[in-house]
Amino acid sequence: MSDQSHGQTTTETIALDHDENPLNFSPARRWTCTIIVVFMTATIAFCSSIYTAAIPAISQDLNCSDIVTTLGVTTFLLGFGTGPLIFAPLSETYGRNPVYRSTLLLFVLFNIGCALSPNVAALLVFRLFPWISVANGRYGPTVTNSGGSLTDLWPPSHRSVPLALFTAASFLGPVVAPIVGGFLTEYASVSDPECDTLDFWLVSILSGLVYITMVVFLPETYAPRLLQSKARKDGTPEPHQGLTVMLWTNITRPTVMFLTEPILFLLSLYMAFIYGILYLDFTAYPFVFQQARHWDTGISGLSFLGIGAGMAIATAASPYINRVYGIYVKKLGGPRPEARLPHLILLSWLVPLGLFWFAWTADPSIHWASCIISGIPFGIGFVVLSLGITSYLIDCYGKYAASALAANAILRSLFGAGFPLFSHQMFNKLGAAWATSILGFISVALAPLPFVFYRFGPRIRAHSTFHQRAIEEESEVAAPLDQSNKKE
């Protein structure tokens, strides 16, 4: 791997000064970097679903069916699955900042293109490329690249709260977006040609502000890249790798990891399924609240507050989750990845609970409040599982966390892109009760996975090529970093 050769050259001869090591940044500086990453995540995730509220207006303005317009969600998420193949490993080779700056700028420009699209074909193309451009980040510049950034800034013992904020932003963005988009669509005239572009202009402005903040305040945090830069300044020679070879390696690494690492494959499948359910909800909730209960577009968007409340509760509980992690670190004799899983063994069952609750309270004869409240356990389970699985994968694969999360994002994006396409037919033919119950039964089958990996994870990791390689290479990088700390 390219990372290995670069890391060996620089780390054998060059050591970072104490203040240059991102792990030694002041708490204020680390939190500033974390907040910027979180806002990047929230803005891009917000863009993924705000489009759904404007689908009827867009269909009318561009003279196409709602099903065709819904493809804008699919293309957006397919782009998210394609981008990480290139951008996530590139962050491990060139550092975080060059990838952040180039891709977020493209994201702003492509969203402006969406706002100015003259027809549905142009709109779908522009919806594809924004997500490709920012897919370096467990959701935009956040999912894969951001997971790596948080690894750069925070040691495992302090990583839970930053990851909780990052994960919550990733998924609260899509939940808040239909509320904002619903009211924008409802209170702007449907016949107004500008109505269906307000959402895109809003996202363009927000992402532009985030871009400026990121350029000004976010430093490079990838330690091997910092070591390379210092080696170059000191005149230390570095091996050169051809661009074609490097790109091929960077594209194939996430794929190889996904196909050969059982931990990554199964947990990615689990995350992809619940991610798909979230995006399915953007069509299921309008079916239940607009079609069955006859709510207006804006008020219908408020039905997502249940899921949002659950996500907020899970985020607020992250300090307690961190305490559980600390307890199990002591119990397991060190910061093993399995210390991230005990609370998931119990809380993973909140997802099927929320699904079955929603399924059998969706009928208009049952008070609407019960149906909305069912989103709370789903939202809690969603964030807790996403946070726990992400932390577990980062701890398992260390230096290759960005590639592991890129592979995770590919499957997740495919599920998120595909679920909305069949949700219309599924809910119309089966009804909300049985359509959602089928998803509940599948989630029951997946819920035991945290226990399986808590019980058998150490044995599986012992045979993991990338886990063992990460341990070896991180020890090589840690040696000069330790030397810099001793000099202080």
Secondary structure, 3 states (H helix, E strand, C coil): CHHHHHHHHHHHHCCCCHHHCHHHCCHHHHHHHHHHHHHHHHHHHHHHHHHHHCHHHHHHHHCCCHHHHHHHHHHHHHHHHHCHHHHHHHHHHHCHHHHHHHHHHHHHHHHHHHHCCCCHHHHHHHHHHHHHHHCCCCCCCCCHHHHHHHHHHCCHHHCHHHHHHHHHHHHHHHHHHHHHHHHHHHHCCCCCCCHHHHHHHHHHHHHHHHHHHHHHHCCCCCHHHHHHHHHHHCCCCCCCCCHHHHHHHHHHHHHHHHHHCHHHHHHHHHHHHHHHHHHHHHHHHHHHHHHHCCCCHHHHHHHHHHHHHHHHHHHHCHHHHHHHHHHHHHHCCCCCHHHHCHHHHHHCCHHHHHHHHHHCCCCCCCCHHHHHHCHHHHHHHHHHHHHHHHHHHHHHHHHHHHHHHHHHHHHHHHHHHHHHHHHHHHHHHHHHHHHHHHHHHHHHHHCCHHHHHHHHHHHHHHCCHHHHHHHHHHHHHHHHHHHHHHHC
